[in-house]
Amino acid sequence: MRIRTLAAGLLAAGLALTACGKEGAPSDSGSGEGNGGDGNAAETLSYEVAQDVTLEGSPTFEKMTNRGGPIVGVKEDQPGLGYKDPTSGEYSGFDVEIARMVSARLGFDPAKIEYKPVPSAGREQALINGDVDYYVGTYTINDERKEQVGFAGPYFVAGQGLLVSADNEDINGKDDLKGKKVCSVSGSTPIQRVREQGLTEDGNIVELQTYSQCVNQLAQGQVDAVTTDDAILLGYAAQEPDNFKVVGETFSDEPYGIGLPKQDDALREKVNDILQEAMDDGTWQEIYDATLGQSGNEAEMPTIERY
């Protein structure tokens, strides 16, 4: 059986985007010009639901089987990654499609996924408590988190990047920021990195409450660049490719993993196998092209790190 799911056009004005659980991520949204509309054609993705899947030694898989489908932790406010359409209630984005693909290859109809939005600060506890079976939502793998939960992946490696106007020819990377106005969220890791590395003068650093507010200022010509995780910036660029583009090399590493209950080694290995298969058979690329790839930027498939 093949299940068709919609990777919807990248929507929504003024969203509160959270950069992979970093400090200072915005908690409310700002509205504004330059972020509206779904300017991209929807892409239809298709996943074959595996039959007769068994997974001995996985209590989480047993729970999903008894329930008839997974409960998946997601973000709902990140265009191109994990976004819930306020009108239709449909979820879309790269992370959401990865979650659907994993569900199908575990033998569960993606249409039966129960999505559970979980903020960054609550991810570990949601997995520990069993509130979600797995979590896909710009979840950076690091040693501190590995002490509490398990990870499969990475399925994407993000890094701090730069969003500029589509017609900007002056900024091609972080070394071009001197004398330029750069915007990010107040107190966030990205803005701290700009300040600590002296990428531009203090007087040119603009700190706002949300990334959407920064993008609005970029659209209005009040700042020259917006900086945060490139995956989030790709979502904005995909939303309005005629107005924005992501430039330069990233200048941090943020490997996104699928969060899993810590002791469920059998499920972690199975999900790692699923991710590897998706990279080998072209499914990963299809998902990227239909979501973040709408920005016009290419991405490299990461290397699975098994442990």
Secondary structure, DSSP 8 states (H G I E B T S, - for coil): -EEEEEE-----SS-----TT-TT--SS----TTS-S--S--EEEEEE--SS---TT-HHHHHHHHHTS-EEEE-SEETTTEEE-TTT--EESHHHHHHHHHHHHTT--GGG-EEEE--GGGHHHHHHHTS-SEE-SS-B--HHHHTTEEEEEEEEEE-EEEEEETT--S-SSGGG-TTS-EEEETT-HHHHHHHHTTSS-GGGEEEES-HHHHHHHHHTTS-SEEEEEHHHHHHHHHH-TTTEEEES--SS-EEEEEEEETT-HHHHHHHHHHHHHHHHTTHHHHHHHHTGGGGS-----------
